[in-house]
Amino acid sequence: MNYREYIYRLGKEEFYQFLLDYGKGVRLLEEGKEYVVFAVYEPLQGLEPVEVREIKVITPKEGFKPITLGEFVVLPPWLKPIFINPGSAFGTGLHPTTQLCLKAIEEFFQEGWSAIDVGCGSGILSIALKLKGAKKVVAIDIDPQAIEECKANAGLNHVELEVYQAQPKDINQTFDFMVANLETHIFFEVMEDLVKLFEKRAVLSGIYKKDELREMLKLLRNYPLKVKKRISKKGWFCLVVDWI
Protein backbone atom coordinates (compact mmCIF):
# COMPACT_ATOMS: atom_id res chain seq x y z
CA MET A 1 0.00 0.00 0.00
CA ASN A 2 1.27 3.51 -0.85
CA TYR A 3 0.77 6.73 1.09
CA ARG A 4 1.62 10.35 0.45
CA GLU A 5 4.20 11.94 2.68
CA TYR A 6 4.04 15.74 3.08
CA ILE A 7 7.33 17.39 3.99
CA TYR A 8 7.43 20.78 5.71
CA ARG A 9 10.12 23.16 6.94
CA LEU A 10 9.50 25.44 9.91
CA GLY A 11 11.56 27.59 12.23
CA LYS A 12 12.28 25.90 15.54
CA GLU A 13 9.87 27.99 17.61
CA GLU A 14 7.12 27.54 15.02
CA PHE A 15 7.80 23.80 14.89
CA TYR A 16 7.55 23.22 18.64
CA GLN A 17 4.38 25.31 18.82
CA PHE A 18 3.02 23.26 15.89
CA LEU A 19 3.76 20.01 17.77
CA LEU A 20 1.78 21.22 20.77
CA ASP A 21 -1.17 22.21 18.61
CA TYR A 22 -1.04 19.22 16.23
CA GLY A 23 -1.14 16.51 18.90
CA LYS A 24 0.01 13.75 16.51
CA GLY A 25 3.30 12.14 15.67
CA VAL A 26 5.59 13.49 12.94
CA ARG A 27 8.72 12.10 11.30
CA LEU A 28 11.76 14.28 11.96
CA LEU A 29 13.95 14.49 8.85
CA GLU A 30 16.44 17.24 9.60
CA GLU A 31 17.12 19.67 12.43
CA GLY A 32 19.29 22.73 11.89
CA LYS A 33 20.18 25.56 14.24
CA GLU A 34 17.14 27.60 13.25
CA TYR A 35 14.82 25.23 11.40
CA VAL A 36 13.27 21.75 11.42
CA VAL A 37 12.29 19.64 8.42
CA PHE A 38 9.61 17.03 9.17
CA ALA A 39 7.06 14.82 7.47
CA VAL A 40 3.42 14.01 8.11
CA TYR A 41 0.94 11.88 6.21
CA GLU A 42 -1.75 14.46 5.59
CA PRO A 43 -1.71 18.02 4.19
CA LEU A 44 -1.52 20.70 6.86
CA GLN A 45 -3.98 23.55 6.53
CA GLY A 46 -2.32 26.93 6.07
CA LEU A 47 1.15 25.48 5.35
CA GLU A 48 2.79 24.84 1.99
CA PRO A 49 4.83 21.60 1.82
CA VAL A 50 8.32 21.79 0.39
CA GLU A 51 7.80 18.33 -1.14
CA VAL A 52 5.10 15.68 -1.53
CA ARG A 53 6.18 12.14 -2.28
CA GLU A 54 4.72 8.66 -2.54
CA ILE A 55 6.00 6.12 -0.02
CA LYS A 56 5.38 2.41 0.26
CA VAL A 57 4.28 1.15 3.64
CA ILE A 58 6.09 -2.07 4.56
CA THR A 59 3.77 -4.65 6.08
CA PRO A 60 4.91 -6.76 9.05
CA LYS A 61 5.33 -9.77 6.77
CA GLU A 62 7.61 -7.76 4.49
CA GLY A 63 9.61 -6.22 7.30
CA PHE A 64 10.05 -9.10 9.76
CA LYS A 65 12.42 -11.68 8.33
CA PRO A 66 13.95 -14.67 10.17
CA ILE A 67 17.02 -13.76 12.21
CA THR A 68 19.83 -16.20 13.02
CA LEU A 69 21.79 -15.47 16.18
CA GLY A 70 24.35 -18.21 16.84
CA GLU A 71 22.36 -21.35 17.61
CA PHE A 72 19.09 -19.38 17.91
CA VAL A 73 16.63 -18.52 15.12
CA VAL A 74 13.97 -15.85 15.67
CA LEU A 75 10.90 -16.45 13.49
CA PRO A 76 7.67 -14.52 12.95
CA PRO A 77 4.58 -16.57 13.92
CA TRP A 78 3.18 -16.88 10.39
CA LEU A 79 6.15 -18.99 9.23
CA LYS A 80 5.99 -22.78 9.55
CA PRO A 81 9.42 -24.12 10.57
CA ILE A 82 10.43 -27.57 9.32
CA PHE A 83 13.23 -29.31 11.20
CA ILE A 84 15.32 -31.71 9.10
CA ASN A 85 18.34 -33.70 10.26
CA PRO A 86 21.07 -33.46 7.58
CA GLY A 87 21.20 -37.21 6.91
CA SER A 88 21.86 -39.09 3.72
CA ALA A 89 18.29 -39.01 2.34
CA PHE A 90 17.41 -36.48 -0.35
CA GLY A 91 15.54 -33.38 0.77
CA THR A 92 17.16 -30.78 3.00
CA GLY A 93 15.38 -27.93 1.22
CA LEU A 94 18.49 -26.74 -0.61
CA HIS A 95 17.82 -28.38 -3.98
CA PRO A 96 15.68 -26.40 -6.48
CA THR A 97 13.28 -29.32 -6.99
CA THR A 98 12.47 -29.44 -3.27
CA GLN A 99 11.99 -25.67 -3.20
CA LEU A 100 9.69 -25.82 -6.22
CA CYS A 101 7.58 -28.50 -4.54
CA LEU A 102 7.34 -26.47 -1.33
CA LYS A 103 6.23 -23.44 -3.33
CA ALA A 104 3.60 -25.49 -5.14
CA ILE A 105 2.32 -27.02 -1.89
CA GLU A 106 2.02 -23.57 -0.34
CA GLU A 107 0.01 -22.26 -3.28
CA PHE A 108 -2.06 -25.23 -4.44
CA PHE A 109 -2.65 -27.58 -1.51
CA GLN A 110 -5.94 -27.15 0.33
CA GLU A 111 -6.33 -27.66 4.05
CA GLY A 112 -8.20 -30.84 4.91
CA TRP A 113 -7.07 -32.80 1.86
CA SER A 114 -5.36 -36.17 2.14
CA ALA A 115 -1.97 -36.48 0.44
CA ILE A 116 0.75 -38.87 -0.63
CA ASP A 117 4.45 -38.03 -1.03
CA VAL A 118 6.07 -40.33 -3.60
CA GLY A 119 9.85 -40.55 -3.18
CA CYS A 120 9.65 -38.89 0.23
CA GLY A 121 13.39 -38.86 0.99
CA SER A 122 13.92 -37.01 4.27
CA GLY A 123 10.18 -36.32 4.55
CA ILE A 124 10.39 -32.55 4.15
CA LEU A 125 7.44 -32.39 1.73
CA SER A 126 5.33 -34.76 3.83
CA ILE A 127 5.96 -32.61 6.89
CA ALA A 128 5.08 -29.47 4.94
CA LEU A 129 1.77 -31.05 3.91
CA LYS A 130 0.90 -31.82 7.53
CA LEU A 131 1.80 -28.28 8.56
CA LYS A 132 -0.50 -27.01 5.80
CA GLY A 133 -3.40 -28.91 7.35
CA ALA A 134 -3.47 -32.30 5.58
CA LYS A 135 -5.83 -34.69 7.36
CA LYS A 136 -3.64 -37.64 6.35
CA VAL A 137 -0.21 -37.97 4.72
CA VAL A 138 1.34 -41.18 3.41
CA ALA A 139 5.06 -41.03 2.56
CA ILE A 140 6.69 -43.73 0.44
CA ASP A 141 10.21 -44.40 -0.80
CA ILE A 142 12.13 -47.44 -2.04
CA ASP A 143 15.22 -46.51 0.00
CA PRO A 144 15.17 -47.99 3.55
CA GLN A 145 17.51 -45.22 4.75
CA ALA A 146 15.02 -42.60 3.55
CA ILE A 147 12.22 -44.37 5.43
CA GLU A 148 14.15 -44.23 8.69
CA GLU A 149 15.08 -40.58 8.25
CA CYS A 150 11.53 -39.62 7.25
CA LYS A 151 10.16 -41.23 10.42
CA ALA A 152 12.82 -39.51 12.55
CA ASN A 153 12.11 -36.10 11.01
CA ALA A 154 8.36 -36.57 11.49
CA GLY A 155 9.03 -37.09 15.19
CA LEU A 156 11.35 -34.09 15.27
CA ASN A 157 8.52 -31.93 13.89
CA HIS A 158 5.79 -33.55 16.02
CA VAL A 159 3.68 -34.58 13.03
CA GLU A 160 2.05 -37.92 12.30
CA LEU A 161 2.91 -39.57 8.98
CA GLU A 162 2.29 -43.03 7.57
CA VAL A 163 5.69 -44.00 6.17
CA TYR A 164 6.22 -47.09 4.02
CA GLN A 165 9.04 -48.61 2.01
CA ALA A 166 7.03 -49.08 -1.16
CA GLN A 167 6.59 -48.31 -4.84
CA PRO A 168 3.52 -46.51 -6.24
CA LYS A 169 2.05 -49.81 -7.44
CA ASP A 170 2.06 -51.12 -3.84
CA ILE A 171 -0.35 -48.45 -2.57
CA ASN A 172 -4.04 -49.37 -2.75
CA GLN A 173 -5.37 -46.00 -1.63
CA THR A 174 -6.36 -42.82 -3.43
CA PHE A 175 -5.60 -39.33 -2.13
CA ASP A 176 -6.80 -35.82 -2.88
CA PHE A 177 -3.25 -34.64 -3.56
CA MET A 178 0.03 -36.16 -4.64
CA VAL A 179 3.55 -34.77 -4.73
CA ALA A 180 6.18 -36.71 -6.64
CA ASN A 181 9.71 -35.33 -6.77
CA LEU A 182 11.41 -37.91 -9.00
CA GLU A 183 13.87 -38.18 -11.84
CA THR A 184 12.12 -37.74 -15.17
CA HIS A 185 12.82 -41.25 -16.44
CA ILE A 186 11.03 -42.67 -13.38
CA PHE A 187 7.83 -40.85 -14.35
CA PHE A 188 7.87 -42.75 -17.64
CA GLU A 189 8.28 -46.03 -15.74
CA VAL A 190 5.55 -45.53 -13.11
CA MET A 191 3.08 -42.94 -14.47
CA GLU A 192 0.36 -45.56 -14.89
CA ASP A 193 0.60 -46.23 -11.15
CA LEU A 194 1.01 -42.58 -10.13
CA VAL A 195 -2.21 -41.42 -11.77
CA LYS A 196 -4.15 -43.94 -9.66
CA LEU A 197 -2.93 -42.32 -6.46
CA PHE A 198 -4.64 -38.91 -6.66
CA GLU A 199 -8.14 -37.65 -7.37
CA LYS A 200 -7.76 -33.88 -7.52
CA ARG A 201 -4.27 -32.44 -7.92
CA ALA A 202 -0.62 -33.45 -8.22
CA VAL A 203 2.78 -31.79 -8.15
CA LEU A 204 5.33 -33.39 -10.47
CA SER A 205 8.92 -32.25 -9.99
CA GLY A 206 12.46 -33.31 -10.83
CA ILE A 207 12.21 -32.32 -14.50
CA TYR A 208 15.50 -30.88 -15.78
CA LYS A 209 15.90 -28.58 -18.77
CA LYS A 210 13.44 -27.97 -21.59
CA ASP A 211 14.06 -31.29 -23.36
CA GLU A 212 12.83 -33.24 -20.35
CA LEU A 213 9.96 -30.77 -19.93
CA ARG A 214 8.80 -31.38 -23.51
CA GLU A 215 8.96 -35.14 -22.98
CA MET A 216 7.02 -34.84 -19.73
CA LEU A 217 4.31 -32.71 -21.32
CA LYS A 218 4.03 -35.26 -24.13
CA LEU A 219 3.63 -38.04 -21.54
CA LEU A 220 0.85 -36.17 -19.76
CA ARG A 221 -1.18 -35.97 -22.98
CA ASN A 222 -1.90 -39.68 -22.53
CA TYR A 223 -4.06 -38.86 -19.51
CA PRO A 224 -7.06 -36.55 -18.89
CA LEU A 225 -4.87 -34.07 -17.01
CA LYS A 226 -4.37 -30.35 -17.46
CA VAL A 227 -1.33 -28.36 -16.42
CA LYS A 228 -2.54 -25.79 -13.93
CA LYS A 229 0.83 -24.13 -13.48
CA ARG A 230 4.45 -24.54 -14.56
CA ILE A 231 7.16 -23.16 -12.29
CA SER A 232 10.92 -23.29 -12.70
CA LYS A 233 14.19 -22.52 -10.94
CA LYS A 234 17.78 -22.88 -12.16
CA GLY A 235 16.81 -25.07 -15.09
CA TRP A 236 14.51 -27.34 -13.06
CA PHE A 237 10.77 -27.54 -13.69
CA CYS A 238 7.75 -28.43 -11.60
CA LEU A 239 4.25 -29.06 -12.97
CA VAL A 240 1.01 -28.68 -11.05
CA VAL A 241 -1.68 -30.81 -12.71
CA ASP A 242 -5.40 -31.32 -12.18
CA TRP A 243 -7.77 -33.94 -13.51
CA ILE A 244 -9.97 -32.60 -16.32
Buried (B, 14 or more C-beta within 10 A) or exposed (E): EEEEBBBBBBEEEBBEEBBEEEEEEBEEBEEEEEEBBBBBBEEBEEBEBEEEEEEEEEEEEEEBEEEEEEEEEEEEEEEEEBEBEEBEBBBBBEBBBBBBBBBBBEEBBEEEBBBBBBBBBBBBBBBBBBBBEBEBBBBBBEBEBBBBBBBBBBEBBEBEBEBBBBBBEEBEEEBBBBBBBBBBEBBEEBBEBBBBBBBBBBBBBBBBEEEBBEBBBEBBEEBEBEEBBEBBEEEBBBBBBBEE
